[in-house]
Amino acid sequence: MNIGFIPYRNAKRFPDQVALVDEDAGKALKWEELNTRVNRLANGLLSLGLKKGDGVGVYSRNCLEMLEAFFACGKTGMIFQPMNWRFRPEEVAYGLNDGKPPVLLVSREFAAAFTGVSAQCPSVLHVFGIGPDHGLQNDYEAFLARSRPDEPELWDTIADEDVVLICYTSGTTGISKGAMLTHRNIY
């Protein structure tokens, strides 16, 4: 089961039903809207030259954009790498250097913290700010607006045992470790 299939299937079955709600941001997405945004992100990431197995980091609290990134990674075979927002910036830099995602999505709340350690993260080639007034060079919503809304063409290259998520542990017995989860693990 490809995790990226979930918004696709539900957009076909329930296009006008609410898929996600972010009460803090006062936003909600219907299944068709969610699938279109996921496709735009997936196609945008592919246009940057990312491919199956590449990572997409997210440095944010839970938000709609985080789930869009998760599903876009599922659709493309990329690996979703959320950074724990409770980590110190140096710990986030460690996770980014360990996982080496070429793309990082950063919420406005953590933009300054990331900027302070960005020089320590040479693998991060593209940074996109989430939310208004993030102060970063690239904007997430503008990136989506420039990208194609159709389904990415990678469905048949993704297997149940492909890694879709690397989640960093709390590091209570040492440095934090990246726990890898497959599509099958998540499903």
C-alpha positions as YAML, in Angstrom:
chain: A
units: angstrom
residues:
- id: 1
  name: MET
  ca: [0.00, 0.00, 0.00]
- id: 2
  name: ASN
  ca: [1.43, 3.33, -1.07]
- id: 3
  name: ILE
  ca: [0.63, 5.85, 1.67]
- id: 4
  name: GLY
  ca: [0.37, 8.54, -1.03]
- id: 5
  name: PHE
  ca: [-2.64, 6.67, -2.39]
- id: 6
  name: ILE
  ca: [-4.78, 7.77, 0.58]
- id: 7
  name: PRO
  ca: [-5.50, 11.36, -0.56]
- id: 8
  name: TYR
  ca: [-5.84, 10.20, -4.19]
- id: 9
  name: ARG
  ca: [-8.42, 7.53, -3.32]
- id: 10
  name: ASN
  ca: [-10.38, 9.78, -0.97]
- id: 11
  name: ALA
  ca: [-10.37, 12.67, -3.48]
- id: 12
  name: LYS
  ca: [-12.11, 10.32, -5.91]
- id: 13
  name: ARG
  ca: [-14.56, 8.97, -3.32]
- id: 14
  name: PHE
  ca: [-15.25, 12.03, -1.16]
- id: 15
  name: PRO
  ca: [-13.99, 15.13, -3.01]
- id: 16
  name: ASP
  ca: [-16.09, 17.63, -1.05]
- id: 17
  name: GLN
  ca: [-15.74, 16.11, 2.40]
- id: 18
  name: VAL
  ca: [-13.35, 17.64, 4.90]
- id: 19
  name: ALA
  ca: [-10.05, 15.78, 5.03]
- id: 20
  name: LEU
  ca: [-7.99, 17.84, 7.49]
- id: 21
  name: VAL
  ca: [-8.60, 20.66, 9.92]
- id: 22
  name: ASP
  ca: [-5.97, 22.89, 11.51]
- id: 23
  name: GLU
  ca: [-7.89, 24.74, 14.22]
- id: 24
  name: ASP
  ca: [-4.86, 26.77, 15.31]
- id: 25
  name: ALA
  ca: [-4.41, 28.18, 11.80]
- id: 26
  name: GLY
  ca: [-8.15, 28.37, 11.11]
- id: 27
  name: LYS
  ca: [-7.79, 26.27, 7.95]
- id: 28
  name: ALA
  ca: [-9.45, 23.16, 6.60]
- id: 29
  name: LEU
  ca: [-8.94, 21.17, 3.41]
- id: 30
  name: LYS
  ca: [-11.37, 18.96, 1.55]
- id: 31
  name: TRP
  ca: [-10.04, 15.72, 0.06]
- id: 32
  name: GLU
  ca: [-9.87, 17.09, -3.49]
- id: 33
  name: GLU
  ca: [-8.02, 20.21, -2.30]
- id: 34
  name: LEU
  ca: [-5.62, 18.12, -0.22]
- id: 35
  name: ASN
  ca: [-4.85, 15.78, -3.12]
- id: 36
  name: THR
  ca: [-4.23, 18.71, -5.48]
- id: 37
  name: ARG
  ca: [-1.87, 20.39, -3.00]
- id: 38
  name: VAL
  ca: [-0.05, 17.08, -2.39]
- id: 39
  name: ASN
  ca: [0.37, 16.65, -6.16]
- id: 40
  name: ARG
  ca: [1.66, 20.19, -6.54]
- id: 41
  name: LEU
  ca: [4.25, 19.60, -3.83]
- id: 42
  name: ALA
  ca: [5.22, 16.19, -5.24]
- id: 43
  name: ASN
  ca: [5.66, 17.58, -8.76]
- id: 44
  name: GLY
  ca: [7.51, 20.63, -7.42]
- id: 45
  name: LEU
  ca: [9.96, 18.40, -5.56]
- id: 46
  name: LEU
  ca: [10.49, 16.30, -8.68]
- id: 47
  name: SER
  ca: [11.12, 19.48, -10.70]
- id: 48
  name: LEU
  ca: [13.96, 20.32, -8.28]
- id: 49
  name: GLY
  ca: [15.64, 17.08, -9.30]
- id: 50
  name: LEU
  ca: [14.68, 15.04, -6.23]
- id: 51
  name: LYS
  ca: [14.05, 11.36, -6.81]
- id: 52
  name: LYS
  ca: [12.90, 8.23, -5.01]
- id: 53
  name: GLY
  ca: [14.90, 7.81, -1.81]
- id: 54
  name: ASP
  ca: [15.69, 11.51, -1.34]
- id: 55
  name: GLY
  ca: [14.59, 13.15, 1.89]
- id: 56
  name: VAL
  ca: [12.23, 16.02, 2.56]
- id: 57
  name: GLY
  ca: [12.75, 17.59, 5.98]
- id: 58
  name: VAL
  ca: [10.11, 19.52, 7.87]
- id: 59
  name: TYR
  ca: [10.91, 21.77, 10.84]
- id: 60
  name: SER
  ca: [7.51, 22.76, 12.18]
- id: 61
  name: ARG
  ca: [4.84, 21.95, 14.68]
- id: 62
  name: ASN
  ca: [1.98, 19.85, 13.35]
- id: 63
  name: CYS
  ca: [0.26, 21.64, 10.48]
- id: 64
  name: LEU
  ca: [-1.51, 20.94, 7.19]
- id: 65
  name: GLU
  ca: [1.71, 21.50, 5.24]
- id: 66
  name: MET
  ca: [3.41, 18.76, 7.23]
- id: 67
  name: LEU
  ca: [0.80, 16.23, 6.14]
- id: 68
  name: GLU
  ca: [1.01, 17.48, 2.56]
- id: 69
  name: ALA
  ca: [4.73, 16.75, 2.65]
- id: 70
  name: PHE
  ca: [4.13, 13.30, 4.16]
- id: 71
  name: PHE
  ca: [1.70, 12.32, 1.41]
- id: 72
  name: ALA
  ca: [3.85, 13.89, -1.33]
- id: 73
  name: CYS
  ca: [6.76, 11.76, -0.14]
- id: 74
  name: GLY
  ca: [4.50, 8.72, -0.27]
- id: 75
  name: LYS
  ca: [3.49, 9.45, -3.86]
- id: 76
  name: THR
  ca: [7.07, 9.96, -5.06]
- id: 77
  name: GLY
  ca: [9.04, 7.43, -3.02]
- id: 78
  name: MET
  ca: [10.81, 10.23, -1.16]
- id: 79
  name: ILE
  ca: [11.43, 10.01, 2.57]
- id: 80
  name: PHE
  ca: [9.58, 12.31, 4.98]
- id: 81
  name: GLN
  ca: [11.91, 13.56, 7.72]
- id: 82
  name: PRO
  ca: [10.14, 15.63, 10.38]
- id: 83
  name: MET
  ca: [12.43, 17.39, 12.81]
- id: 84
  name: ASN
  ca: [11.31, 17.45, 16.43]
- id: 85
  name: TRP
  ca: [10.45, 21.09, 17.14]
- id: 86
  name: ARG
  ca: [11.42, 20.53, 20.78]
- id: 87
  name: PHE
  ca: [15.03, 19.81, 19.75]
- id: 88
  name: ARG
  ca: [17.65, 22.52, 20.18]
- id: 89
  name: PRO
  ca: [18.75, 23.98, 16.82]
- id: 90
  name: GLU
  ca: [22.03, 22.01, 17.07]
- id: 91
  name: GLU
  ca: [20.04, 18.77, 17.42]
- id: 92
  name: VAL
  ca: [17.97, 19.70, 14.36]
- id: 93
  name: ALA
  ca: [21.22, 20.32, 12.46]
- id: 94
  name: TYR
  ca: [22.44, 16.88, 13.56]
- id: 95
  name: GLY
  ca: [19.26, 15.24, 12.21]
- id: 96
  name: LEU
  ca: [19.52, 17.13, 8.94]
- id: 97
  name: ASN
  ca: [23.16, 16.11, 8.54]
- id: 98
  name: ASP
  ca: [22.33, 12.50, 9.37]
- id: 99
  name: GLY
  ca: [19.35, 12.20, 7.01]
- id: 100
  name: LYS
  ca: [20.70, 14.62, 4.38]
- id: 101
  name: PRO
  ca: [17.39, 15.87, 2.98]
- id: 102
  name: PRO
  ca: [18.03, 18.25, 0.06]
- id: 103
  name: VAL
  ca: [14.76, 20.08, 0.84]
- id: 104
  name: LEU
  ca: [13.56, 21.55, 4.12]
- id: 105
  name: LEU
  ca: [10.19, 23.10, 4.86]
- id: 106
  name: VAL
  ca: [10.41, 25.48, 7.83]
- id: 107
  name: SER
  ca: [7.55, 27.18, 9.64]
- id: 108
  name: ARG
  ca: [7.81, 30.86, 10.47]
- id: 109
  name: GLU
  ca: [8.12, 29.95, 14.14]
- id: 110
  name: PHE
  ca: [11.43, 28.11, 13.57]
- id: 111
  name: ALA
  ca: [12.87, 30.15, 10.68]
- id: 112
  name: ALA
  ca: [15.30, 32.10, 12.88]
- id: 113
  name: ALA
  ca: [16.45, 28.95, 14.68]
- id: 114
  name: PHE
  ca: [17.15, 27.21, 11.38]
- id: 115
  name: THR
  ca: [18.87, 30.26, 9.91]
- id: 116
  name: GLY
  ca: [21.23, 30.18, 12.89]
- id: 117
  name: VAL
  ca: [22.41, 26.63, 12.07]
- id: 118
  name: SER
  ca: [21.86, 26.56, 8.30]
- id: 119
  name: ALA
  ca: [25.59, 26.85, 7.57]
- id: 120
  name: GLN
  ca: [26.03, 23.56, 9.44]
- id: 121
  name: CYS
  ca: [23.61, 21.78, 7.06]
- id: 122
  name: PRO
  ca: [25.32, 21.58, 3.65]
- id: 123
  name: SER
  ca: [22.99, 18.89, 2.29]
- id: 124
  name: VAL
  ca: [19.96, 21.22, 2.56]
- id: 125
  name: LEU
  ca: [19.88, 22.85, -0.88]
- id: 126
  name: HIS
  ca: [16.33, 24.26, -0.91]
- id: 127
  name: VAL
  ca: [14.52, 25.84, 2.04]
- id: 128
  name: PHE
  ca: [10.85, 26.85, 1.85]
- id: 129
  name: GLY
  ca: [9.13, 28.97, 4.48]
- id: 130
  name: ILE
  ca: [5.68, 28.02, 5.72]
- id: 131
  name: GLY
  ca: [3.28, 30.73, 6.82]
- id: 132
  name: PRO
  ca: [3.33, 34.51, 6.47]
- id: 133
  name: ASP
  ca: [6.39, 36.61, 7.29]
- id: 134
  name: HIS
  ca: [8.77, 33.66, 7.57]
- id: 135
  name: GLY
  ca: [11.72, 35.72, 6.29]
- id: 136
  name: LEU
  ca: [13.16, 32.88, 4.20]
- id: 137
  name: GLN
  ca: [14.13, 33.20, 0.54]
- id: 138
  name: ASN
  ca: [11.56, 30.72, -0.83]
- id: 139
  name: ASP
  ca: [7.87, 30.56, -0.01]
- id: 140
  name: TYR
  ca: [6.00, 27.24, 0.25]
- id: 141
  name: GLU
  ca: [2.71, 28.56, -1.17]
- id: 142
  name: ALA
  ca: [4.45, 30.24, -4.12]
- id: 143
  name: PHE
  ca: [6.29, 26.97, -4.81]
- id: 144
  name: LEU
  ca: [2.99, 25.06, -4.86]
- id: 145
  name: ALA
  ca: [1.38, 27.66, -7.12]
- id: 146
  name: ARG
  ca: [4.15, 27.15, -9.72]
- id: 147
  name: SER
  ca: [3.87, 23.36, -9.69]
- id: 148
  name: ARG
  ca: [1.64, 20.99, -11.68]
- id: 149
  name: PRO
  ca: [-1.53, 19.65, -10.00]
- id: 150
  name: ASP
  ca: [-1.64, 16.29, -11.82]
- id: 151
  name: GLU
  ca: [-0.63, 12.96, -10.28]
- id: 152
  name: PRO
  ca: [3.13, 12.31, -10.28]
- id: 153
  name: GLU
  ca: [4.18, 9.42, -12.51]
- id: 154
  name: LEU
  ca: [5.90, 7.25, -9.92]
- id: 155
  name: TRP
  ca: [3.11, 5.11, -8.48]
- id: 156
  name: ASP
  ca: [4.33, 1.78, -9.81]
- id: 157
  name: THR
  ca: [7.93, 2.23, -8.60]
- id: 158
  name: ILE
  ca: [7.06, 2.33, -4.89]
- id: 159
  name: ALA
  ca: [6.93, -0.88, -2.87]
- id: 160
  name: ASP
  ca: [5.43, -1.67, 0.54]
- id: 161
  name: GLU
  ca: [8.93, -2.08, 1.99]
- id: 162
  name: ASP
  ca: [10.24, 1.29, 0.74]
- id: 163
  name: VAL
  ca: [11.08, 3.70, 3.56]
- id: 164
  name: VAL
  ca: [8.63, 6.63, 3.70]
- id: 165
  name: LEU
  ca: [9.50, 8.14, 7.10]
- id: 166
  name: ILE
  ca: [12.59, 8.70, 9.20]
- id: 167
  name: CYS
  ca: [11.64, 9.90, 12.66]
- id: 168
  name: TYR
  ca: [14.37, 10.92, 15.08]
- id: 169
  name: THR
  ca: [14.25, 9.47, 18.59]
- id: 170
  name: SER
  ca: [14.56, 11.54, 21.73]
- id: 171
  name: GLY
  ca: [18.13, 10.38, 22.27]
- id: 172
  name: THR
  ca: [17.63, 9.54, 25.95]
- id: 173
  name: THR
  ca: [20.57, 7.09, 25.93]
- id: 174
  name: GLY
  ca: [22.82, 9.09, 23.63]
- id: 175
  name: ILE
  ca: [22.47, 10.93, 20.36]
- id: 176
  name: SER
  ca: [19.14, 10.79, 18.59]
- id: 177
  name: LYS
  ca: [18.74, 8.03, 16.01]
- id: 178
  name: GLY
  ca: [16.71, 7.97, 12.81]
- id: 179
  name: ALA
  ca: [14.03, 5.27, 13.02]
- id: 180
  name: MET
  ca: [13.02, 4.20, 9.50]
- id: 181
  name: LEU
  ca: [9.42, 3.26, 8.76]
- id: 182
  name: THR
  ca: [8.13, 1.75, 5.53]
- id: 183
  name: HIS
  ca: [4.80, 2.23, 3.77]
- id: 184
  name: ARG
  ca: [3.71, -1.12, 5.23]
- id: 185
  name: ASN
  ca: [4.77, -0.07, 8.77]
- id: 186
  name: ILE
  ca: [2.68, 3.11, 8.55]
- id: 187
  name: TYR
  ca: [-0.32, 1.43, 6.94]
...
